[in-house]
Protein backbone atom coordinates (compact mmCIF):
# COMPACT_ATOMS: atom_id res chain seq x y z
CA UNK A 1 0.00 0.00 0.00
CA UNK A 2 1.19 3.51 -0.77
CA UNK A 3 0.13 4.79 2.67
CA UNK A 4 2.53 2.41 4.41
CA UNK A 5 5.48 4.37 3.03
CA UNK A 6 4.36 7.62 4.68
CA UNK A 7 6.34 8.62 7.75
CA UNK A 8 4.52 10.01 10.79
CA UNK A 9 4.58 13.80 10.95
CA UNK A 10 3.84 15.38 14.34
CA UNK A 11 1.18 18.12 14.45
CA UNK A 12 3.90 20.81 14.71
CA UNK A 13 6.95 19.98 12.63
CA UNK A 14 9.87 22.21 11.58
CA UNK A 15 12.71 19.92 10.47
CA UNK A 16 16.21 21.37 10.35
CA UNK A 17 19.05 19.63 8.52
CA UNK A 18 22.10 19.45 10.75
CA UNK A 19 24.30 20.34 7.73
CA UNK A 20 22.42 23.68 7.47
CA UNK A 21 23.71 24.80 10.89
CA UNK A 22 26.78 27.03 10.37
CA UNK A 23 29.81 26.64 12.64
CA UNK A 24 28.86 29.97 14.32
CA UNK A 25 25.37 28.59 15.02
CA UNK A 26 22.05 30.25 14.39
CA UNK A 27 19.04 31.63 16.24
CA UNK A 28 15.52 30.85 15.07
CA UNK A 29 11.97 31.61 16.14
CA UNK A 30 9.21 29.24 15.07
CA UNK A 31 5.45 29.55 15.54
CA UNK A 32 2.64 27.05 15.05
CA UNK A 33 -0.02 27.85 12.46
CA UNK A 34 -3.68 27.89 13.61
CA UNK A 35 -4.27 24.40 12.15
CA UNK A 36 -1.20 23.10 14.02
CA UNK A 37 -2.45 24.71 17.26
CA UNK A 38 -5.80 22.98 16.77
CA UNK A 39 -4.15 19.60 16.17
CA UNK A 40 -1.89 20.05 19.22
CA UNK A 41 -4.86 21.01 21.43
CA UNK A 42 -6.78 17.94 20.30
CA UNK A 43 -3.80 15.65 20.85
CA UNK A 44 -3.10 17.07 24.33
CA UNK A 45 -6.76 17.13 25.43
CA UNK A 46 -6.87 20.92 25.78
CA UNK A 47 -9.91 23.13 25.19
CA UNK A 48 -7.76 25.19 22.81
CA UNK A 49 -4.38 26.65 21.98
CA UNK A 50 -4.15 30.22 20.77
CA UNK A 51 -0.40 30.32 20.26
CA UNK A 52 2.73 28.15 20.48
CA UNK A 53 6.11 29.63 19.63
CA UNK A 54 9.72 28.94 20.48
CA UNK A 55 12.94 30.90 20.21
CA UNK A 56 16.01 28.72 19.90
CA UNK A 57 19.78 29.10 19.72
CA UNK A 58 21.26 26.18 17.77
CA UNK A 59 25.02 25.67 18.09
CA UNK A 60 27.38 22.92 16.93
CA UNK A 61 28.77 20.99 19.88
CA UNK A 62 32.04 19.12 19.82
CA UNK A 63 33.04 20.46 16.40
CA UNK A 64 33.19 18.57 13.13
CA UNK A 65 35.13 15.33 13.15
CA UNK A 66 36.21 12.89 10.44
CA UNK A 67 32.68 11.50 10.38
CA UNK A 68 30.90 14.85 10.32
CA UNK A 69 29.25 16.84 13.08
CA UNK A 70 29.64 15.54 16.64
CA UNK A 71 26.44 17.11 17.93
CA UNK A 72 24.19 20.12 18.44
CA UNK A 73 23.10 22.07 21.48
CA UNK A 74 19.65 23.68 21.32
CA UNK A 75 18.72 26.17 24.04
CA UNK A 76 15.74 28.47 24.29
CA UNK A 77 12.19 28.65 25.53
CA UNK A 78 8.73 27.65 24.43
CA UNK A 79 5.86 30.11 25.00
CA UNK A 80 2.21 29.20 24.67
CA UNK A 81 -1.23 30.63 25.34
CA UNK A 82 -3.62 27.78 26.10
CA UNK A 83 -7.21 27.19 27.19
CA UNK A 84 -7.79 24.50 29.82
CA UNK A 85 -10.78 23.20 31.76
CA UNK A 86 -10.68 23.76 35.54
CA UNK A 87 -10.81 20.43 37.43
CA UNK A 88 -12.87 22.05 40.22
CA UNK A 89 -15.41 24.31 38.49
CA UNK A 90 -15.27 22.69 35.01
CA UNK A 91 -15.03 26.19 33.54
CA UNK A 92 -12.63 26.97 30.68
CA UNK A 93 -9.84 29.43 31.44
CA UNK A 94 -6.83 30.85 29.61
CA UNK A 95 -3.26 30.63 30.85
CA UNK A 96 0.20 31.34 29.52
CA UNK A 97 3.18 29.01 29.70
CA UNK A 98 6.93 29.55 29.44
CA UNK A 99 9.13 26.45 29.39
CA UNK A 100 12.94 26.78 29.07
CA UNK A 101 14.94 23.98 27.51
CA UNK A 102 18.56 22.96 27.04
CA UNK A 103 18.99 19.95 24.77
CA UNK A 104 21.95 18.08 23.36
CA UNK A 105 21.57 16.21 20.07
CA UNK A 106 24.09 13.54 19.14
CA UNK A 107 24.33 11.20 16.15
CA UNK A 108 22.79 7.82 16.96
CA UNK A 109 26.05 5.86 16.55
CA UNK A 110 28.09 8.33 18.63
CA UNK A 111 30.00 6.76 21.56
CA UNK A 112 29.16 9.88 23.58
CA UNK A 113 25.44 9.27 22.99
CA UNK A 114 25.78 5.62 24.04
CA UNK A 115 27.52 6.69 27.28
CA UNK A 116 24.88 9.37 27.91
CA UNK A 117 22.06 6.82 27.54
CA UNK A 118 23.64 4.68 30.27
CA UNK A 119 23.69 7.39 32.92
CA UNK A 120 20.79 8.89 34.81
CA UNK A 121 19.99 12.52 34.10
CA UNK A 122 18.79 14.46 37.16
CA UNK A 123 16.52 17.40 36.38
CA UNK A 124 16.64 20.20 38.95
CA UNK A 125 13.34 22.00 39.62
CA UNK A 126 12.93 25.40 37.95
CA UNK A 127 16.06 24.87 35.84
CA UNK A 128 16.21 24.24 32.10
CA UNK A 129 16.03 20.50 31.41
CA UNK A 130 19.15 18.92 29.93
CA UNK A 131 18.52 15.81 27.85
CA UNK A 132 20.33 13.98 25.11
CA UNK A 133 18.38 13.32 21.92
CA UNK A 134 19.28 11.51 18.71
CA UNK A 135 19.99 13.17 15.40
CA UNK A 136 17.83 11.12 13.04
CA UNK A 137 18.52 11.03 9.29
CA UNK A 138 20.73 14.10 9.65
CA UNK A 139 17.85 16.25 10.96
CA UNK A 140 16.31 17.53 14.16
CA UNK A 141 12.68 18.71 14.46
CA UNK A 142 12.37 22.12 16.11
CA UNK A 143 8.56 21.99 16.11
CA UNK A 144 8.61 18.69 17.91
CA UNK A 145 10.87 20.19 20.58
CA UNK A 146 8.34 22.98 21.20
CA UNK A 147 5.42 20.51 21.25
CA UNK A 148 7.21 18.20 23.71
CA UNK A 149 7.95 21.03 26.14
CA UNK A 150 4.36 22.22 25.83
CA UNK A 151 3.19 18.74 26.84
CA UNK A 152 5.76 18.47 29.66
CA UNK A 153 4.78 21.85 31.10
CA UNK A 154 1.03 21.21 31.31
CA UNK A 155 -0.53 21.08 34.76
CA UNK A 156 -2.26 17.67 34.98
CA UNK A 157 -4.85 19.18 37.37
CA UNK A 158 -5.45 22.71 36.06
CA UNK A 159 -7.28 25.03 38.40
CA UNK A 160 -8.76 28.36 37.39
CA UNK A 161 -7.18 31.19 39.42
CA UNK A 162 -9.21 31.93 42.56
CA UNK A 163 -11.12 28.61 42.52
CA UNK A 164 -10.76 26.38 45.59
CA UNK A 165 -12.02 22.87 46.19
CA UNK A 166 -14.12 22.49 49.33
CA UNK A 167 -15.34 19.19 50.69
CA UNK A 168 -19.13 19.21 51.20
CA UNK A 169 -20.06 19.90 54.81
CA UNK A 170 -16.53 20.82 55.96
CA UNK A 171 -17.21 24.55 55.86
CA UNK A 172 -20.49 24.15 57.79
CA UNK A 173 -18.82 22.05 60.52
CA UNK A 174 -16.14 24.67 60.99
CA UNK A 175 -18.72 27.47 61.14
CA UNK A 176 -20.58 25.64 63.91
CA UNK A 177 -17.25 25.08 65.74
CA UNK A 178 -17.79 21.33 65.49
CA UNK A 179 -15.34 18.69 64.48
CA UNK A 180 -15.94 15.21 63.10
CA UNK A 181 -15.08 13.93 66.60
CA UNK A 182 -17.63 16.06 68.50
CA UNK A 183 -20.15 13.19 68.50
CA UNK A 184 -17.58 10.94 70.17
CA UNK A 185 -17.13 13.45 73.00
CA UNK A 186 -20.83 13.02 73.85
CA UNK A 187 -20.38 9.25 74.20
CA UNK A 188 -17.49 9.76 76.57
CA UNK A 189 -19.56 12.03 78.85
CA UNK A 190 -22.47 9.56 79.07
CA UNK A 191 -20.17 6.77 80.22
CA UNK A 192 -18.79 8.76 83.14
Phi, psi and omega in degrees: 000144180292326181294336181293337182278349183284132177275151178291131174246124178294162182301333181231102186232128175223080181294145177228122176288131181301325180293343179276356180272116180291163181298333177279352181085181178207160177240134182225150170237129178239152178218140180284139175287161179306321179293325177290321177299318179296315179295320177297315180300315180297315181294330182264359179072032180263155177291335177175161174227121178275323185204140170222124179216158178214139173250130187225141169254123184244119184230140173297145181231126179086001177074187178256126180256192180297333181255023178099201184294137177283319181180178178228149171243129181239116178239153178161204178210148176257134176237137180215150170242117188235162175240123180240169176253126180295131180287346181264304185266348184062022177266144174286148176209152180264146175212160179245145181236146170224120180235112176283155176214155178213102187242149176241127178249130181231148175301146185304318184278000184296133176299327179295321178295316180300318179293321181294325179292336182276346181256158180272132178262124179263127180257120179280141178297144177064015176246154175302140181283139178244114181228159175251127180240163180266141169276117185251125180055033178073017183223156167236156182248106182293325178295321179294325176300310180299317181296320180295319180285335170297311180298317181294329184274354182291138174283122181291342179230070185293137180233127179299137180305133179089352181266130178240148175269130178235132176290137179301133177087341183293317180296320180294319180295322179292320180297325180273006181056039177247156174237167177299342182263002183296327178294326179292328178296326177295322178295322181295319181293324181291330182282345185274000000 
